[in-house]
Amino acid sequence: MAKSKNTETPPQEAKAAEPFRSYNRVQLAGRLVADPELRYTPSGKAVSKLRVATIDTREAQFHDVVAWEDEAEAAAERLTKGSAVYVQGRLQTRTWDAQDGSKRRATQIVATSVRAA
């Protein structure tokens, strides 16, 4: 009895043929560890820095969040240290040279939405 040839594409090859779609999305639910810091750029845009704590499997994680314009002002007006928040946004990594000449790197969340939870 002769074996028949399988002409179907194996699953791993079929996946490789499909275009891979990447995305950069973040969702956090946690508490603010400090009041939001609202400032304005020289051009007048509002920017607010928030620090959010999440607890996953008994270990706290701290996340730096930056909100711009209306979201920044709303966060500063409505939220305080200890507030439960829900944040949506994207990750952004910045690099710079420190005064001592070393390279520095920070990853933060650029918020598209900051709401009281």
Phi, psi and omega in degrees: 000122182277143177282139177274146179280136177271114182265000178286148178284129176302149183306319181294326177287324179296320179294323181295330181285334179283141178292138178275128179253117178262159175206163184230095181226143178227139172227127179230144169232120183196202180234146177287136178264355177203163174296146176300142178260107181264129176222173178232139177287166177303333179275358175098005179280135177282139175221133182236133176257133179232150176238118185247134176255135172237152177238119180233120182051052174070005179242128180281140174239142181244133187235132175271128182236138176238128177242145183242152172052238185299320179296323180295313181292319179296318179297317181293326181285322192256342187246148177222171177309132179092348179297138172281131184228154172239123184240135170238144179176209181221155176278143175219133178249129178248145173232149179202165176265125178284168180299330179278004177091354180281156177275136178240155182213138178219138176250132180224166176258123174267111188281137169259340180208132175229118183229149172292136181268000000 
